Amino acid sequence: MAKKKRRYICQECGYEALKWSGKCTGCNSWNTLVEEIINPKKKKKELSVTADVKAQKINDIKIGLENRKETGISELDRVLGGGIVPGSLILIGGDPGIGKSTLLLQTSYNISKKYDKVLYISGEESERQIKLRADRLGTIDSNIYILAETNLLSIIENAKDLKPDLVIIDSIQTIYNPNLESSPGSVSQVRDSTNRLMQLAKKNNIPIFIVGHVTKNGSIAGPKVLEHMVDTVLYFEGDRHYSYRILRAVKNRFGSTNEIGIFEMKQGGLEEILNPSQMFVSERPSNVSGSVVIPCVEGSRPILVELQALVSSANFGTPSRMTTGVDHKRVSLLLAVLEKKLGLHIQGQDVYINVVGGFQVDEPAVDLGLIAAIASSFRDIAIPKEFVVIGEVGLAGEVRAISQIEKRINEASKLGFSEFIIPKGNLEDLNYPDLKIHGVKNVYQVLDLIS
């Protein structure tokens, strides 16, 4: 009888070691090495390839239009690139309680009503618990089949027998293959389960949603190869203090990775927010210093957000720098520009930056808005309510042109904003006779306009 081999495998990156250590040498994570038993591979006779499989010229390969399945949730369809592609494997991750299962149960209901059977597999809840949640959400349909199972082989057989239009696995960390001796959730189990589900999806043309747990850092738990194996990776983001949720595509083989979907969590489940700009700026205070509206672009969608800055005297020797929704390092860079180029003595002040609504902004086009908000709070001068500020700022204080300026202006003008401060390089070919648009070359001109 062959002797079983033991390995210590990192649960973060999949690195294998012969002995345990506190720190993984592959990804430098602490306390992530877990002992797993690896069965020795039996020696098999070399098999010859008899199947008639030959390479084809790319010109001879026939393709047609992909008949995507619409989920009935336009925000989800936007992120997926227009709907669910048959045979695709989609991984969705997010913090516990963020709404992953709620979104997928609502999707199951819409698919079952419009198409045919949906197989919802849960390794964390019983059939009764899922039925209670479906009752609350109003998502009960006779075409939805519930299976509370964690055995991978049983799941695959049920899917082959039922031949559903959609399969949902909640979650991949609870599924196990009985032929492997490692525990559910281990690297070996997650990798093997995902690989077999991928084969099930491709061979039977069944789209499969996989729910993945996340680590403390917010990344999907398990080996990084998990994200490489699937076709699409979605992250469900949101702050527990807000009811808003953002669905973001990190990887998408069938669409853009820049699109986002915005939802609001209510008693009856997740509701789409079709006009997020109105939501983020609806409660903006008037005649208050440090507040400015910035038009951002996420994928093909322009979104208006309110950015707030508060500058106050430091109580201690080292001033505080706190940011929410923007990059902390970017703010420090812009503070240095204000100090050096404009002579505003902000380095000895406490500076607090906040993007209202828990929205995350990471494009350089918000630089000019940050400059305006910080200077407005420092001088205690309110920015006029009809103003919109947008542009990228360089280290020399120059204002650089940005992309998709017309989309940003159109979105802001729909909500009643009539005066814009934009980079001078974006003024060409703009034709808005009813709007007042100021083109600026440097940050000096911005302070003159807002004051």
VMD Tcl script that draws the C-alpha trace (Angstrom):
set ca {
  {0.00 0.00 0.00}
  {1.41 3.37 -1.03}
  {2.30 5.74 1.76}
  {0.29 8.94 1.91}
  {2.20 12.14 1.39}
  {1.68 15.22 3.52}
  {2.15 18.74 2.30}
  {1.60 22.15 3.83}
  {-0.32 24.31 1.38}
  {-0.85 28.08 1.66}
  {-4.56 28.88 1.64}
  {-3.88 32.26 0.06}
  {-1.64 31.51 -2.92}
  {-1.48 27.68 -3.14}
  {2.27 27.45 -2.39}
  {3.33 23.97 -1.25}
  {5.95 23.34 1.44}
  {7.36 20.13 2.91}
  {7.17 21.43 6.47}
  {5.11 23.95 8.36}
  {6.30 27.49 8.96}
  {4.58 30.58 10.29}
  {5.12 32.57 7.10}
  {4.45 31.50 3.53}
  {7.51 32.09 1.37}
  {5.31 32.37 -1.73}
  {3.09 35.34 -0.76}
  {4.58 36.35 2.64}
  {1.23 35.75 4.42}
  {1.30 34.65 8.05}
  {-0.39 31.53 9.47}
  {-1.80 30.38 6.13}
  {-0.01 27.02 5.74}
  {-2.40 24.13 6.37}
  {-1.52 20.43 6.34}
  {-3.14 18.44 3.53}
  {-2.82 14.78 2.60}
  {-1.92 14.11 -1.01}
  {-2.68 10.68 -2.42}
  {0.15 9.30 -4.54}
  {-0.78 8.95 -8.18}
  {-1.10 5.38 -9.38}
  {1.07 4.44 -12.31}
  {-0.99 4.07 -15.45}
  {-0.14 2.68 -18.81}
  {0.55 5.26 -21.44}
  {-2.61 5.89 -23.46}
  {-2.53 6.65 -27.15}
  {-4.74 9.35 -28.64}
  {-7.34 7.79 -30.93}
  {-9.87 10.59 -31.13}
  {-10.10 12.42 -34.42}
  {-9.13 15.84 -33.08}
  {-7.16 18.10 -35.39}
  {-6.22 21.75 -35.42}
  {-8.30 24.03 -37.62}
  {-7.51 27.16 -39.54}
  {-8.92 30.20 -37.82}
  {-10.62 31.20 -41.09}
  {-12.54 27.90 -41.16}
  {-13.99 28.26 -37.65}
  {-17.65 29.30 -37.82}
  {-19.08 31.53 -35.16}
  {-22.50 33.05 -34.59}
  {-24.02 35.63 -32.35}
  {-23.96 34.59 -28.70}
  {-27.52 34.28 -27.43}
  {-27.04 35.81 -24.03}
  {-29.65 35.18 -21.37}
  {-30.99 38.40 -19.91}
  {-31.26 38.23 -16.13}
  {-34.14 40.70 -15.87}
  {-31.87 42.95 -13.78}
  {-30.49 45.62 -16.10}
  {-27.66 46.60 -13.73}
  {-26.42 43.00 -13.60}
  {-26.74 42.64 -17.37}
  {-24.68 45.83 -17.80}
  {-21.82 44.45 -15.69}
  {-21.91 41.06 -17.47}
  {-21.71 42.75 -20.87}
  {-25.33 42.29 -21.94}
  {-26.42 39.12 -20.15}
  {-25.26 35.63 -19.25}
  {-23.27 33.80 -21.92}
  {-24.24 30.08 -22.17}
  {-21.52 27.82 -20.80}
  {-19.82 30.59 -18.84}
  {-18.46 30.21 -15.31}
  {-19.03 33.33 -13.19}
  {-17.47 33.93 -9.78}
  {-19.07 36.49 -7.46}
  {-17.48 37.53 -4.17}
  {-18.23 39.99 -1.39}
  {-18.38 40.49 2.35}
  {-20.80 38.36 4.41}
  {-24.32 39.79 4.34}
  {-23.60 42.16 1.45}
  {-26.39 40.65 -0.67}
  {-24.77 37.99 -2.90}
  {-27.35 35.30 -2.18}
  {-30.19 37.82 -2.44}
  {-29.04 38.97 -5.87}
  {-28.65 35.41 -7.14}
  {-32.05 34.34 -5.80}
  {-33.67 37.29 -7.59}
  {-31.74 36.35 -10.74}
  {-32.94 32.74 -10.41}
  {-36.53 33.91 -10.27}
  {-36.21 36.09 -13.38}
  {-34.43 33.37 -15.37}
  {-37.02 30.75 -14.37}
  {-39.88 33.02 -15.45}
  {-38.34 33.99 -18.79}
  {-36.56 30.75 -19.75}
  {-36.81 27.43 -17.93}
  {-35.35 25.52 -14.99}
  {-32.83 26.91 -12.49}
  {-30.85 24.74 -10.07}
  {-29.92 26.56 -6.85}
  {-27.37 24.58 -4.83}
  {-26.60 25.68 -1.29}
  {-23.94 24.25 0.97}
  {-24.66 26.70 3.77}
  {-28.46 26.69 4.10}
  {-31.17 24.06 4.16}
  {-34.03 23.90 1.67}
  {-36.37 25.32 4.31}
  {-34.13 28.32 4.99}
  {-33.91 29.14 1.29}
  {-37.70 28.84 0.97}
  {-38.19 31.29 3.85}
  {-35.88 33.82 2.18}
  {-37.60 33.34 -1.17}
  {-40.97 33.97 0.53}
  {-39.68 37.27 1.92}
  {-38.29 38.34 -1.45}
  {-41.30 37.13 -3.44}
  {-39.12 34.96 -5.68}
  {-40.94 31.61 -5.63}
  {-41.43 29.83 -8.94}
  {-42.07 26.20 -9.81}
  {-39.07 26.16 -12.19}
  {-36.58 26.84 -9.37}
  {-35.07 23.63 -7.95}
  {-33.32 23.74 -4.56}
  {-30.57 21.30 -3.58}
  {-28.84 21.46 -0.20}
  {-25.71 19.47 -0.97}
  {-21.95 19.77 -0.58}
  {-20.85 16.59 -2.35}
  {-19.44 17.64 -5.72}
  {-20.18 14.33 -7.44}
  {-23.84 14.48 -6.39}
  {-24.09 18.09 -7.59}
  {-22.72 17.22 -11.02}
  {-25.11 14.26 -11.43}
  {-28.12 16.40 -10.44}
  {-27.12 19.09 -12.93}
  {-26.71 16.56 -15.75}
  {-30.09 14.96 -15.02}
  {-32.03 18.22 -14.66}
  {-30.34 20.09 -17.57}
  {-31.17 23.54 -16.14}
  {-30.73 26.91 -17.85}
  {-28.72 28.19 -14.88}
  {-26.82 26.65 -11.95}
  {-25.92 28.57 -8.79}
  {-23.35 27.26 -6.30}
  {-23.49 28.94 -2.87}
  {-20.66 28.69 -1.98}
  {-17.57 27.06 -3.53}
  {-15.77 26.90 -0.16}
  {-18.35 24.41 1.16}
  {-18.16 21.99 -1.79}
  {-15.92 18.93 -1.52}
  {-14.86 15.99 -3.63}
  {-15.00 12.76 -1.53}
  {-12.10 11.34 -3.55}
  {-9.80 13.94 -1.98}
  {-8.87 13.61 1.67}
  {-8.45 17.34 2.31}
  {-11.20 19.27 4.06}
  {-13.77 21.50 2.28}
  {-12.47 24.99 1.61}
  {-8.85 23.89 1.26}
  {-6.82 24.82 -1.79}
  {-7.01 21.31 -3.24}
  {-10.78 21.07 -2.85}
  {-11.52 24.55 -4.22}
  {-9.24 24.05 -7.19}
  {-10.62 20.59 -8.04}
  {-14.27 21.62 -7.55}
  {-13.90 24.69 -9.75}
  {-12.18 22.67 -12.47}
  {-14.94 20.07 -12.54}
  {-17.66 22.72 -12.55}
  {-15.88 24.43 -15.44}
  {-15.96 21.18 -17.42}
  {-19.67 20.79 -16.58}
  {-20.41 24.29 -17.85}
  {-18.44 24.00 -21.10}
  {-19.53 20.48 -22.10}
  {-23.23 20.98 -21.32}
  {-23.46 24.68 -22.26}
  {-24.84 25.53 -18.81}
  {-23.96 28.90 -17.24}
  {-22.87 28.55 -13.61}
  {-22.65 31.19 -10.89}
  {-20.18 30.46 -8.08}
  {-20.25 32.37 -4.80}
  {-16.85 32.83 -3.16}
  {-15.97 33.92 0.36}
  {-13.59 36.83 0.83}
  {-10.58 37.27 3.10}
  {-9.91 40.11 5.56}
  {-8.25 42.05 2.74}
  {-11.40 41.84 0.62}
  {-10.01 39.40 -1.97}
  {-11.69 36.10 -2.80}
  {-10.51 33.31 -0.50}
  {-8.61 30.39 -1.98}
  {-5.81 30.16 -4.52}
  {-5.42 32.92 -7.09}
  {-5.79 30.27 -9.79}
  {-9.51 30.22 -8.90}
  {-9.96 33.62 -10.53}
  {-7.92 32.56 -13.55}
  {-10.09 29.50 -14.19}
  {-13.46 31.28 -14.34}
  {-14.70 33.45 -17.21}
  {-15.96 36.38 -15.13}
  {-15.12 37.68 -11.65}
  {-17.60 40.03 -9.97}
  {-17.12 41.83 -6.66}
  {-20.11 42.98 -4.62}
  {-19.00 46.06 -2.70}
  {-20.67 48.24 -0.12}
  {-20.42 49.75 3.32}
  {-22.55 48.20 6.03}
  {-23.46 51.71 7.19}
  {-25.07 52.46 3.80}
  {-27.84 50.68 1.94}
  {-26.10 51.12 -1.43}
  {-24.31 48.23 -3.11}
  {-21.95 48.32 -6.10}
  {-21.37 45.32 -8.37}
  {-18.04 45.61 -10.17}
  {-16.49 43.37 -12.85}
  {-12.81 42.64 -12.19}
  {-12.46 40.13 -15.02}
  {-14.80 39.51 -17.94}
  {-13.97 37.46 -21.03}
  {-17.24 38.48 -22.68}
  {-17.44 42.19 -21.91}
  {-15.86 45.26 -20.36}
  {-14.27 45.24 -16.92}
  {-15.01 48.92 -16.36}
  {-18.76 48.68 -15.89}
  {-20.49 48.84 -12.52}
  {-24.02 48.16 -11.33}
  {-25.56 50.10 -8.45}
  {-28.24 48.69 -6.14}
  {-30.00 49.64 -2.94}
  {-30.74 47.05 -0.28}
  {-34.33 47.27 0.92}
  {-36.73 45.04 2.85}
  {-37.91 43.37 -0.33}
  {-34.41 42.70 -1.63}
  {-32.06 44.56 -3.95}
  {-33.48 47.33 -6.12}
  {-31.70 48.83 -9.11}
  {-30.68 52.48 -9.03}
  {-31.13 53.73 -12.57}
  {-30.12 57.33 -11.81}
  {-27.21 57.15 -9.33}
  {-26.17 60.77 -9.98}
  {-29.44 62.05 -8.54}
  {-28.96 59.78 -5.52}
  {-25.44 60.96 -4.68}
  {-26.05 64.73 -4.98}
  {-29.69 65.01 -3.87}
  {-28.83 66.00 -0.27}
  {-25.94 68.31 -1.01}
  {-25.94 71.32 1.36}
  {-25.98 74.85 -0.09}
  {-23.61 77.71 0.77}
  {-21.21 75.41 2.64}
  {-17.47 75.55 2.06}
  {-15.53 72.43 1.10}
  {-18.28 70.83 -1.02}
  {-17.99 70.29 -4.79}
  {-19.68 68.09 -7.41}
  {-17.49 65.95 -9.65}
  {-18.63 63.96 -12.74}
  {-16.86 60.59 -12.77}
  {-17.01 57.91 -15.45}
  {-17.32 54.23 -14.58}
  {-17.15 52.21 -17.78}
  {-19.68 53.79 -20.12}
  {-21.66 55.45 -17.34}
  {-21.12 59.01 -16.06}
  {-21.92 59.47 -12.37}
  {-22.04 62.69 -10.37}
  {-20.67 62.47 -6.84}
  {-20.32 65.01 -4.08}
  {-16.82 65.40 -2.68}
  {-16.37 67.08 0.72}
  {-13.21 68.46 2.32}
  {-12.66 69.78 5.81}
  {-9.48 71.67 6.73}
  {-8.98 72.64 10.38}
  {-6.15 73.57 12.71}
  {-4.09 70.64 13.97}
  {-4.31 69.97 17.70}
  {-1.07 68.01 17.79}
  {2.36 68.31 16.23}
  {1.56 65.89 13.41}
  {-1.53 66.87 11.37}
  {-4.12 64.23 10.53}
  {-4.86 63.06 6.99}
  {-8.04 61.00 6.65}
  {-9.68 60.06 3.35}
  {-12.79 58.06 2.47}
  {-13.51 57.13 -1.13}
  {-10.31 58.57 -2.66}
  {-6.67 57.52 -2.73}
  {-4.81 58.74 0.36}
  {-1.51 59.11 -1.52}
  {-3.15 61.15 -4.27}
  {-4.52 63.57 -1.69}
  {-1.06 63.99 -0.13}
  {0.35 64.79 -3.58}
  {-2.28 67.47 -4.23}
  {-1.71 69.01 -0.81}
  {1.94 69.39 -1.71}
  {0.93 71.15 -4.96}
  {-1.27 73.58 -3.02}
  {1.52 74.28 -0.56}
  {4.27 74.75 -3.15}
  {2.49 76.39 -6.07}
  {-0.25 78.43 -4.41}
  {1.35 79.23 -1.09}
  {-1.54 77.80 0.96}
  {-0.04 76.66 4.27}
  {-1.99 73.40 4.56}
  {0.80 71.10 5.68}
  {0.18 72.13 9.29}
  {-3.59 71.60 9.04}
  {-5.77 68.56 9.61}
  {-7.34 67.53 6.30}
  {-10.37 65.23 5.99}
  {-11.75 64.09 2.60}
  {-15.02 62.22 2.06}
  {-16.94 61.02 -1.00}
  {-20.62 61.06 -0.03}
  {-22.55 57.79 -0.22}
  {-19.61 55.43 0.24}
  {-18.65 55.65 -3.44}
  {-15.05 54.91 -4.46}
  {-13.37 57.31 -6.92}
  {-9.99 56.32 -8.34}
  {-9.55 58.27 -11.59}
  {-7.09 61.22 -11.89}
  {-9.88 63.36 -13.36}
  {-11.09 64.20 -9.83}
  {-7.83 66.04 -8.97}
  {-9.17 69.49 -9.80}
  {-12.27 68.87 -7.71}
  {-10.10 67.85 -4.76}
  {-8.01 71.02 -5.16}
  {-11.16 73.17 -5.27}
  {-12.78 71.49 -2.24}
  {-9.63 71.73 -0.08}
  {-9.01 75.38 -1.00}
  {-12.68 76.19 -0.43}
  {-12.60 74.75 3.08}
  {-9.23 76.34 3.90}
  {-10.42 79.82 2.88}
  {-13.98 79.17 4.12}
  {-15.48 80.21 0.78}
  {-18.46 78.24 -0.54}
  {-18.30 76.99 -4.12}
  {-21.41 78.13 -6.05}
  {-24.03 75.40 -6.14}
  {-24.30 75.37 -9.93}
  {-20.54 74.67 -10.37}
  {-19.03 71.39 -11.54}
  {-15.24 70.96 -11.39}
  {-13.28 68.30 -13.27}
  {-9.68 67.86 -14.46}
  {-6.32 66.22 -13.82}
  {-3.60 68.18 -12.00}
  {0.13 67.73 -12.56}
  {2.96 68.34 -10.11}
  {3.70 71.73 -11.67}
  {0.15 72.87 -10.97}
  {-0.93 72.52 -14.60}
  {-4.40 71.22 -15.47}
  {-4.38 68.40 -18.02}
  {-7.13 67.29 -20.42}
  {-9.30 64.29 -19.54}
  {-11.33 61.76 -21.53}
  {-15.08 61.57 -22.20}
  {-15.67 65.22 -21.28}
  {-18.95 65.42 -23.24}
  {-20.48 62.53 -21.29}
  {-19.63 64.27 -18.02}
  {-21.07 67.62 -19.12}
  {-24.27 66.04 -20.47}
  {-24.90 64.13 -17.24}
  {-24.36 67.22 -15.09}
  {-26.51 69.47 -17.30}
  {-29.44 67.02 -16.97}
  {-29.44 67.65 -13.22}
  {-29.42 71.42 -13.56}
  {-25.71 72.28 -13.31}
  {-24.94 75.21 -15.60}
  {-21.32 76.27 -14.96}
  {-18.29 74.09 -15.53}
  {-14.58 74.35 -14.79}
  {-12.70 72.02 -17.13}
  {-9.17 71.75 -18.59}
  {-8.48 74.22 -21.38}
  {-7.33 71.33 -23.55}
  {-10.90 69.97 -23.59}
  {-12.51 73.17 -24.89}
  {-12.01 72.28 -28.55}
  {-15.07 71.04 -30.44}
  {-17.40 71.64 -27.46}
  {-20.69 73.29 -28.39}
  {-22.89 74.10 -25.40}
  {-24.36 77.59 -25.96}
  {-26.66 77.35 -22.92}
  {-23.85 76.47 -20.49}
  {-21.05 78.56 -19.07}
  {-17.81 76.60 -19.49}
  {-14.46 77.84 -18.16}
  {-11.24 76.35 -19.53}
  {-8.29 76.57 -17.14}
  {-4.60 75.90 -17.66}
  {-3.46 75.85 -14.04}
  {-4.77 75.71 -10.48}
  {-4.36 79.48 -9.99}
  {-7.24 80.14 -12.35}
  {-9.46 77.65 -10.52}
  {-9.13 79.50 -7.20}
  {-10.00 82.79 -8.92}
  {-13.19 81.28 -10.41}
  {-14.54 79.63 -7.24}
  {-13.86 82.70 -5.10}
}
mol new
graphics top color blue
foreach p $ca { graphics top sphere $p radius 0.5 }
foreach p [lrange $ca 0 end-1] q [lrange $ca 1 end] { graphics top cylinder $p $q radius 0.2 }
display resetview
